[in-house]
């Protein structure tokens, strides 16, 4: 199963929260609830998660009727939540509305959804009257009364027709930026990602949607997370402000040791871009949800790591202490670079993680997986704490997620806006050995210089192996910035990855953020020199 199939796989059913009752009550005249109301608080939810962590994982399996399991994509898309039943839709003072997703197709594991009103929670009952089944071929009246839901999505008053956030599939969730365009996803937690064995996908098994205060731009969502290795309580405080901002508080309760814990994980797709032209069979020159990993380290350094579509799974860890932020960004906003008028990659939101407290020592980790298809989410980034995961402990993480065109935190130095690579050597001369060229464009910060300034800009280049040659840094007027250029000659015929670091400086003063990269030289028999006949 590919990663986007996982994104479409839903949560497992957890233990019961409220006693089931045949007594049904209306919620804002739009949906029905089951059982008596119960007091709810985030402290109570953390207590529930801790309690469940001391019990054996149930690992409930989905048991959907065959007609729901065997649907086509078009049939599933034909099932829509009725606008007449929008949760909070009857409240003319609410800035938010919620709709529920039906089970079916990839979404086979039911979740329970509750509404909180004045601190009291009641479960929302499945009711076929909530949905329009259209041409799906499904008769909702023949489905089980306790079917459950696949997830939910939220709408904001700024656009009642297009949703701005969705929870659908395991612990995956997505939101939009100002463009109202979806792109990459976030997760509640990642476990053992990129270890060469199947990773564990924790599920959100229950959600609590708190009725927003009248005229409020804030809405609260709570979730219970469960897996074989951990349980967790999550609180999402959501606002819409130049995109979507989520203030997240999470409490994790490990059931067993975890080798690689991924906190605040982001999942994206990178197939081909300016620096990686492997998919030269596609008519589009760039295909990606994000083009780089940005990191603002605890000591204040800004790092930019362009993404790649590697020949084999690639893992990198960037050690840090108390990081100030990190994220997967789509910096390239030029439609002409993508030419995709179907999914509009130039409009995809960037996603920025900002810790709300000190996270201690650890590393931002990046996993890149080879892909031949843009529907495969092959990029994962997260924070991995150095602190060992101990069963029976409580691990608290608070952070904000910004779904945005540009993150709220920006380097004062010039940013890397493009990375290009290709065969090295000197134009007009036959190549006598193989080398690979790197071209890095920086924009903003101190650029452009005043006309009367006499500034010598030089590249600072570090390489873990091989030889660097033909280096330069020169103005690039087209972007009002500077371009760094250099070749790397690999050592021998090996294919060991070479790590590179580059920034531009004037005197002892850095002018740009630090560009970091990992290049894998091709095998010896693939090092074509591409010399034209007239130069031989």
Helices and strands as residue ranges (DSSP letters): H 3-7, E 24-27, E 31-39, H 42-53, H 66-69, H 73-77, E 80-81, G 83-85, E 96-101, E 112-117, E 120-124, G 128-130, E 131-132, G 140-142, E 151-156, E 165-168, E 172-175, E 185-187, E 190-191, E 203-210, E 218-226, E 230-240, E 244-254, E 261-268, E 270-272, E 287-288, E 292-296, E 302-306, E 314-321, E 325-329, H 335-338, G 345-347, E 350-355, E 361-368, E 379-385, E 395-404, E 415-423, E 436-443, E 458-463, E 467-476, G 477-479, E 481-489, E 497-506, E 509-510, E 514-520, G 524-526, G 533-535
